[in-house]
Amino acid sequence: MSRAPESILGAEDGAAYRRFLEWSPGAGFDLAIIKVALPVKRDALIAWTREQIPGAREIDLRQVGPERSRLWDLLHAAAHDRGATMLILYGLEESAVRERLLAQLNVERDELVKTFALPWILFVHPTVYPELMQKAPDFIDFAGVWLEDAHLVTPALSKMPVARTEAAAGEMAIGTPEARDLLTEAALAIALWRLDEGRDLLARYGLEHPSTAPEDLDGTLAKCLGALIDNRFEEALRLLQENLLPALERLENERAVTMMYVARILHQRGELDEALWILREYVLPIFDRSGKERPRAIALSLVADVLFARSDYDEALRILREEALPVIEKLGDVRLRAVTLGKMADVLRARGDYDDALRSLREEVLPIYEKLGRLRDRAVMLGKVADVLQARGDYDDALRIRREEQLPIYEKVRDVRERAVTMAEIGSILYSRDEMDEALRILREEVLPVYEKLGDVRSLLVGRTNLATMLATRGRAEDAPEIVRLLALAFADARRLRLPPDVQHIETLIRELGLDPHAPPFV
């Protein structure tokens, strides 16, 4: 994959990068330092650079180390390779001897630039950037160009492993076909937001494979998927970056699937531009080349999810209707077709096309799940019907569906969490109908205690925020202490989980109450 620099570095820095490539070859030593967080973006920019500068030679600093290679040897081989006109250095953040490398660059600066008098491009990760400034100040004094990713992700998402083990050589752990099938189906279920199905499949995997060695990538994938289901995004991302992505470096399709989960985490965290870039510029081109139609359709569905979150409803609907759905219908995947139609109904609802959304759900989607006998999926789609009815003000019908059709299914299958989610939706409808006391009772007694017991921090902070909003709307002075307590707890959790949209929303609520979100008890 190659990608123009403007899409990664932004218009101004992208243009500066192009100028560096145009002017620096043939003019002796020069240094550009490029700060990029995600390896896929770094690799894309390197690939584009190689296309523009055939004489560019890459140096992977992870190869430096005891019983491996010396920095001087790598530089000599690259710089004196026939036709070499530029050096690209990367991998500093993953080097097992990073401190020694930084010291060497700093102390031997003059000799290095004299011996290897070519333009250098050094890619660094944001987490290593301060260390570079501190431990190699003389070396970076030579930098004529400083550029950075225009959409750097948050520090928690940017954290990368310091070193890379030899065990991550590029082959997936073997595992049994049965185990791989369970994990694949769990992964696809989670990618399509069928979280209960994902939980069930992971539970089956756990029963059939009770003990996994630390190096077992199947077991690592299971842990990662479990963390995704439970909204433990930092743990999931750590497992992806430190264990799975390095091990899948030579397995393009598997790496693309793994990057889909990175994109989903970014989506959940509000990093929408980053998620969209990964899906469009990294994941989809791989599936296009390999002809893997089912994962490609799912990736398109995830693109639509991100566009939906950005309120780009027309483009989200176009992708689902014109790109994803035809592939799914060609594959004959009935369930995936139903899921996609359900997502299209969400977009139609958001656009205000209530009649079209209801028609699709009632005439196309629900009959599929009834025929398949999938109770949970049917309950999810009934919830979507209720969402549409509530959006157009049909509170009585929405409440009836929640209470009489959706809720009994979750009680029948003993799904405690989804029952709580449904009760929260019932509370929302009651709130809209000015039945405040019952709405508050439901949240306090039937929703929040369940989230606490399950340890679902994300749902808990949302529930606490909603309860605080209801209490504030009621306007009673005696509710003030509870409102402040709820918002303080939710605000702390949103910041701890690094969820920018939630942080911003709660901060706005706090300010609307005439309070300072940067003063106690909120800090």
C-alpha positions in Angstrom: 0.0 0.0 0.0 1.3 3.5 -0.8 -0.3 6.8 0.3 0.4 10.4 -0.5 1.9 12.3 2.4 -0.9 14.9 2.6 -3.4 12.3 3.8 -1.1 11.4 6.7 0.8 14.5 7.6 -1.8 17.1 6.6 -1.6 19.6 3.7 1.1 21.8 5.1 3.4 19.1 6.4 2.7 16.9 3.4 3.9 19.6 1.1 7.0 20.1 3.2 7.7 16.4 3.0 7.4 16.5 -0.8 9.8 19.5 -0.9 12.4 17.6 1.2 12.2 14.7 -1.2 12.6 17.0 -4.2 15.4 19.2 -2.9 17.6 17.1 -0.6 18.9 14.2 -2.8 22.4 15.1 -4.2 22.9 17.9 -1.7 24.8 15.9 1.0 23.5 15.2 4.5 20.2 16.5 5.7 17.8 15.2 8.3 14.0 15.0 8.5 12.3 13.7 11.6 8.8 12.4 11.1 6.5 11.7 14.1 3.9 9.0 13.3 2.0 6.9 15.7 0.5 4.0 13.8 2.9 1.5 12.0 0.5 1.2 9.1 0.7 4.9 8.4 4.5 4.9 8.7 4.8 1.9 6.4 2.4 3.6 3.9 4.5 6.8 3.9 7.7 4.7 3.5 6.2 2.8 0.5 5.2 6.1 -1.1 8.6 7.5 -0.6 10.2 4.4 -2.2 8.0 4.9 -5.2 9.1 8.6 -5.5 12.8 8.1 -4.7 14.0 4.8 -6.2 17.4 5.4 -4.5 15.8 5.4 -1.0 17.2 2.6 1.2 15.5 1.4 4.4 17.3 0.7 7.7 15.3 -1.2 10.3 16.8 -0.2 13.7 15.2 -3.2 15.3 18.0 -5.2 13.7 20.6 -3.5 15.8 21.7 -5.5 18.9 24.0 -8.0 20.4 24.6 -11.0 18.2 22.7 -9.2 15.5 23.9 -6.1 13.5 25.9 -3.0 14.2 24.4 0.4 13.3 27.5 1.2 11.3 27.2 -2.0 9.3 23.6 -1.3 8.4 24.3 2.2 7.4 27.3 1.2 5.4 25.3 -1.5 3.5 22.5 0.9 2.7 24.4 4.0 1.9 26.9 2.2 -0.3 24.3 0.2 -2.1 24.4 0.9 -5.8 22.1 3.8 -6.7 21.5 4.8 -3.0 20.4 8.5 -2.7 18.5 8.6 0.6 18.3 6.7 3.9 15.1 5.9 5.7 15.5 4.8 9.4 12.6 3.4 11.4 11.9 1.0 14.3 13.6 3.0 17.0 10.7 2.6 19.4 10.9 -1.2 19.1 14.6 -1.5 19.4 15.9 -3.7 22.3 18.9 -1.4 22.5 17.2 2.0 22.1 19.2 3.8 24.7 22.5 2.7 23.2 21.3 3.7 19.8 20.3 7.2 21.0 23.7 7.6 22.7 25.5 6.5 19.6 23.6 8.9 17.4 24.4 11.7 19.7 28.1 11.0 20.4 29.1 9.9 16.9 27.0 12.5 15.1 29.7 14.2 13.2 31.4 11.0 12.0 28.1 9.5 11.0 26.9 12.4 8.9 30.3 12.8 7.3 30.6 9.1 6.4 27.0 8.7 5.2 26.5 12.0 3.5 23.0 11.4 2.2 19.6 12.8 3.3 18.2 10.9 6.3 14.5 10.4 7.1 14.0 9.2 10.7 10.5 8.0 11.6 9.8 8.0 15.4 6.8 7.1 17.5 5.3 9.9 19.7 6.1 8.0 22.9 9.8 7.9 22.0 10.0 11.5 20.8 10.7 13.0 24.2 13.5 10.5 24.8 15.0 11.4 21.4 15.0 15.0 22.4 16.6 14.3 25.8 19.2 11.7 24.9 20.3 12.7 21.4 20.1 16.6 21.5 23.2 17.1 19.4 22.0 14.7 16.7 18.6 16.3 16.4 20.2 19.7 16.1 21.0 18.7 12.6 17.3 18.2 11.7 16.1 20.7 9.1 12.6 19.3 8.9 10.2 18.3 11.7 6.9 16.9 10.7 4.1 14.9 12.4 1.0 12.9 11.7 -1.9 15.3 11.3 -4.2 13.0 13.3 -2.1 11.6 16.1 -4.1 9.3 18.3 -4.3 9.8 22.1 -1.3 8.6 24.2 -3.0 5.5 25.5 -3.7 4.4 21.9 -0.3 5.3 20.8 1.7 3.2 23.3 3.8 0.6 21.5 6.0 -2.2 22.8 9.5 -1.3 23.6 11.0 -4.5 22.3 9.9 -7.2 20.0 10.4 -10.9 20.8 11.9 -13.4 18.4 8.8 -15.6 18.9 6.8 -13.0 16.8 8.5 -14.2 13.6 5.5 -13.9 11.3 3.5 -17.2 11.5 0.2 -17.6 13.3 0.0 -20.1 16.1 -1.2 -23.4 14.6 -4.1 -24.3 16.8 -6.9 -26.7 15.8 -9.3 -25.8 12.9 -12.1 -26.0 15.4 -10.5 -23.5 17.7 -9.8 -21.2 14.7 -13.4 -21.5 13.5 -14.7 -20.5 16.9 -12.4 -17.5 17.2 -13.1 -16.4 13.6 -16.9 -16.5 14.2 -16.4 -14.7 17.5 -14.3 -12.0 15.8 -16.9 -11.5 13.0 -19.7 -11.4 15.5 -17.9 -8.7 17.5 -17.1 -6.7 14.3 -20.8 -6.7 13.6 -21.7 -5.7 17.2 -23.3 -9.0 17.9 -21.7 -9.0 21.3 -23.8 -11.7 23.0 -23.0 -14.1 20.3 -19.4 -13.2 20.6 -19.5 -13.9 24.3 -21.1 -17.3 23.7 -18.4 -18.3 21.1 -15.6 -17.2 23.4 -17.1 -19.1 26.3 -17.2 -22.2 24.1 -13.6 -21.6 23.1 -12.6 -21.3 26.8 -14.3 -24.6 27.7 -12.6 -26.4 24.8 -9.2 -24.8 25.4 -8.9 -24.2 29.1 -5.2 -23.6 29.3 -3.2 -21.5 26.8 0.5 -20.8 26.9 1.6 -17.1 26.8 2.9 -17.5 23.3 -0.4 -19.0 22.0 -1.8 -16.4 19.6 -5.2 -18.1 19.5 -5.5 -17.6 23.3 -4.2 -14.1 22.9 -6.9 -13.3 20.3 -9.5 -14.8 22.6 -8.4 -12.4 25.4 -8.4 -9.5 23.0 -11.9 -10.2 21.8 -13.1 -10.6 25.4 -11.6 -7.2 26.3 -13.3 -5.6 23.3 -16.7 -7.0 24.4 -16.3 -5.6 27.9 -15.2 -2.2 26.6 -11.6 -2.7 28.0 -10.1 -0.9 25.1 -6.7 -0.2 26.4 -6.1 -3.9 27.2 -7.5 -4.9 23.8 -5.2 -2.5 22.0 -2.2 -3.6 24.1 -2.8 -7.2 23.1 -3.2 -6.2 19.5 -0.1 -4.1 19.3 2.3 -6.1 21.4 1.3 -9.7 20.5 -0.9 -10.0 17.4 0.3 -7.4 14.9 4.0 -8.2 15.1 3.3 -12.0 14.8 1.1 -11.4 11.7 3.6 -9.2 9.8 3.9 -11.6 6.9 0.3 -12.7 6.9 -1.4 -9.9 5.1 -5.1 -11.0 5.4 -4.8 -11.9 9.0 -3.1 -8.6 9.8 -5.8 -6.7 8.0 -8.5 -8.5 10.1 -6.6 -7.5 13.2 -6.4 -3.9 12.1 -10.2 -4.0 11.8 -10.3 -4.3 15.5 -7.8 -1.5 16.0 -10.2 0.6 13.8 -13.1 -0.4 15.9 -11.4 0.6 19.1 -10.5 4.0 17.6 -14.1 4.3 16.5 -15.3 3.6 20.1 -12.8 6.1 21.4 -14.0 8.9 19.0 -10.8 8.8 16.9 -13.0 8.7 13.7 -10.5 10.0 11.2 -7.9 7.5 12.3 -10.4 4.6 12.1 -11.6 5.6 8.7 -8.0 5.9 7.4 -7.1 2.4 8.6 -10.2 0.9 7.0 -10.0 2.7 3.7 -6.3 2.9 3.1 -5.0 -0.2 4.8 -7.7 -2.9 5.3 -9.8 -2.6 2.2 -6.9 -2.6 -0.3 -5.6 -5.8 1.2 -9.0 -7.6 0.8 -9.3 -6.1 -2.7 -6.0 -7.7 -3.7 -6.7 -11.0 -2.0 -10.3 -11.3 -3.2 -11.6 -12.0 0.3 -15.2 -10.9 -0.2 -16.7 -11.7 3.2 -14.2 -9.8 5.4 -14.2 -7.0 2.8 -18.0 -6.7 3.2 -17.6 -6.5 7.0 -14.8 -3.9 6.6 -17.2 -1.8 4.4 -19.8 -2.2 7.1 -17.3 -0.8 9.7 -16.6 2.1 7.3 -20.3 2.8 7.3 -20.3 2.7 11.2 -17.6 5.4 11.3 -19.4 7.6 8.8 -22.6 7.2 10.8 -20.8 8.4 13.9 -19.7 11.4 11.9 -23.3 12.1 10.8 -22.4 11.4 7.2 -25.6 9.5 6.7 -25.9 9.7 2.9 -22.4 8.2 2.3 -22.9 5.6 5.0 -26.2 4.5 3.4 -24.6 4.5 -0.1 -21.7 2.2 1.1 -24.1 -0.2 2.8 -26.6 -0.3 -0.1 -24.3 -0.2 -3.1 -21.0 -1.8 -1.9 -21.5 -4.0 1.1 -25.0 -5.5 0.4 -24.4 -6.7 -3.2 -21.3 -8.6 -2.0 -23.2 -10.2 0.9 -26.2 -11.1 -1.4 -23.7 -12.7 -3.8 -22.2 -14.7 -1.0 -25.7 -15.9 0.1 -25.0 -15.0 3.7 -28.6 -14.6 5.0 -27.6 -13.4 8.5 -25.1 -10.9 7.3 -27.7 -9.6 5.0 -30.1 -9.1 7.9 -27.4 -7.3 9.9 -26.6 -5.0 7.0 -30.3 -4.2 6.4 -30.5 -3.4 10.2 -27.6 -1.0 9.9 -29.3 0.6 6.9 -32.4 1.1 9.0 -30.4 2.9 11.6 -29.2 5.3 9.0 -32.7 5.8 7.6 -33.9 6.6 11.2 -31.1 9.1 11.7 -32.1 10.8 8.4 -35.7 11.0 9.5 -36.9 8.4 6.9 -39.0 6.6 9.6 -41.4 4.9 7.2 -38.7 3.3 5.1 -36.8 2.2 8.2 -39.8 0.5 9.7 -40.7 -1.1 6.5 -37.3 -2.6 6.1 -37.1 -3.9 9.7 -40.6 -5.3 9.7 -40.8 -6.8 6.2 -37.2 -7.8 5.5 -35.1 -8.1 8.7 -37.4 -9.6 11.3 -38.7 -12.3 9.1 -35.1 -13.5 8.5 -34.4 -13.9 12.2 -37.8 -15.5 12.8 -37.1 -18.1 10.1 -33.6 -18.7 11.5 -35.0 -19.0 15.0 -32.4 -16.6 16.4 -34.1 -15.1 19.5 -31.3 -12.6 20.5 -31.0 -11.2 17.0 -34.7 -10.8 16.8 -34.6 -8.9 20.1 -32.0 -6.6 18.8 -34.1 -5.8 15.7 -37.2 -5.3 17.8 -35.1 -2.7 19.7 -34.4 -1.0 16.4 -38.1 -0.9 15.6 -38.7 0.7 19.0 -35.9 3.2 18.3 -37.7 4.4 15.2 -41.0 4.6 16.9 -39.6 6.6 19.7 -37.8 8.9 17.3 -41.0 9.9 15.6 -42.9 10.3 18.9 -44.8 7.0 19.0 -44.0 6.4 22.7 -46.8 4.1 23.4 -45.9 1.6 20.6 -42.2 1.9 21.4 -42.9 1.1 25.1 -45.2 -1.8 24.2 -42.5 -3.4 22.0 -39.8 -2.9 24.7 -41.9 -4.4 27.5 -44.0 -7.1 25.7 -41.7 -8.3 22.9 -38.0 -7.4 23.5 -37.7 -7.7 27.3 -39.3 -11.2 27.5 -36.7 -12.6 25.0 -33.8 -11.4 27.1 -35.5 -12.8 30.2 -36.0 -16.1 28.5 -32.4 -16.4 27.4 -31.3 -15.1 30.8 -29.2 -12.3 29.3 -28.8 -10.0 32.4 -26.9 -7.3 30.6 -29.2 -6.9 27.6 -32.2 -6.9 30.0 -30.6 -4.0 31.8 -29.9 -2.2 28.5 -33.6 -2.7 27.5 -34.8 -1.4 30.9 -32.6 1.7 30.4 -34.4 2.2 27.1 -37.8 1.8 28.8 -36.7 4.4 31.3 -35.8 6.8 28.4 -39.3 6.4 26.9 -40.9 7.0 30.3 -38.7 10.1 30.7 -40.0 11.4 27.3 -43.6 10.8 28.5 -42.9 12.8 31.7 -43.2 9.7 33.9 -40.1 10.8 35.8 -40.4 8.9 39.1 -40.7 5.5 37.4 -37.8 6.3 34.9 -35.6 7.3 37.9 -36.5 4.1 39.8 -35.7 1.9 36.8 -32.2 3.5 36.4 -31.4 3.4 40.1 -32.7 -0.1 40.9 -32.7 -2.2 37.6 -30.0 -0.7 35.5 -27.0 0.8 37.3 -26.7 -2.1 39.9 -26.4 -4.6 37.0 -23.7 -2.6 35.2 -21.8 -2.4 38.5 -22.0 -6.1 39.1 -20.9 -6.9 35.6 -18.0 -4.4 35.8 -19.2 -2.7 32.6 -17.6 0.7 33.2 -18.6 2.2 29.9 -22.3 1.4 30.3 -22.1 2.4 33.9 -20.7 5.9 33.1 -23.4 6.4 30.4 -26.1 5.3 32.8 -24.9 7.6 35.6 -24.8 10.5 33.1 -28.3 9.8 32.0 -29.6 9.6 35.6 -27.8 12.9 36.4 -29.4 14.5 33.4 -32.9 13.3 34.4 -32.4 14.6 37.9 -31.2 17.9 36.7 -34.2 18.2 34.4 -36.5 17.6 37.4 -35.0 20.7 39.0 -35.2 19.8 42.7 -32.6 21.4 45.0 -32.4 18.2 47.1 -31.1 16.3 44.0 -28.0 18.5 43.7 -25.6 16.3 45.8 -26.6 13.1 43.8 -26.2 14.9 40.5 -22.7 16.1 41.4 -21.7 12.6 42.7 -23.0 10.9 39.6 -21.3 13.3 37.2 -18.0 13.2 39.1 -18.0 9.3 38.9 -18.9 9.3 35.2 -16.3 12.1 34.4 -13.6 10.2 36.2 -14.4 6.9 34.4 -14.6 8.7 31.0 -11.2 10.2 31.5 -9.6 7.0 32.8 -10.9 5.1 29.8 -9.8 8.0 27.5 -13.2 8.4 25.7 -13.0 11.9 24.3 -16.7 12.1 23.2 -17.9 11.1 26.6 -15.5 13.4 28.4 -16.6 16.3 26.3 -20.3 15.5 26.8 -20.0 15.2 30.6 -17.9 18.3 30.8 -20.6 20.3 28.9 -23.2 19.0 31.3 -21.1 20.1 34.3 -20.7 23.6 32.9 -24.4 23.9 32.1 -25.0 23.3 35.8 -22.8 26.3 36.6 -19.9 24.1 37.9 -16.2 24.0 37.0 -15.2 20.6 35.6 -11.6 21.3 36.5 -12.3 21.9 40.2 -13.2 19.5 43.0 -15.0 17.1 43.1 -14.4 16.6 39.4 -10.6 16.5 39.6 
